[in-house]
Amino acid sequence: MFGKLGDMMGKLQEMKQRAEETKKRLAEKVILISGAGGDVQVEITGDRKVTKLIISAALQHGDTKELELNLLVTLNKALTEVEKINEEELKKAASGLLPGL
């Protein structure tokens, strides 16, 4: 009885350790996403923190609505990409611990 409980506690501890390692790896991973033909760039970490926003001079003096739209599209593109990275990292962390993932 206690053997199975001990095994389960060991697996939980290992999962916790892997989750912490995964969080650290994601925080250190940085990707750069471009939009609006390269005129808008977003640098974002794997833990979903925007670290840099670059807007070309060509867009800075144009239509505000167009700039806002380009920013939204590029930010959402960056967030979607980071979400994929998060899912991949979490699957790697859980592999071997949780059957069926």
Secondary structure as GFF3:
##gff-version 3
##sequence-region A 1 101
A	DSSP	alpha_helix	2	28	.	.	.	ID=ss1
A	DSSP	beta_strand	30	35	.	.	.	ID=ss2
A	DSSP	three_ten_helix	36	38	.	.	.	ID=ss3
A	DSSP	beta_strand	40	45	.	.	.	ID=ss4
A	DSSP	beta_strand	50	55	.	.	.	ID=ss5
A	DSSP	alpha_helix	57	60	.	.	.	ID=ss6
A	DSSP	alpha_helix	64	94	.	.	.	ID=ss7
###
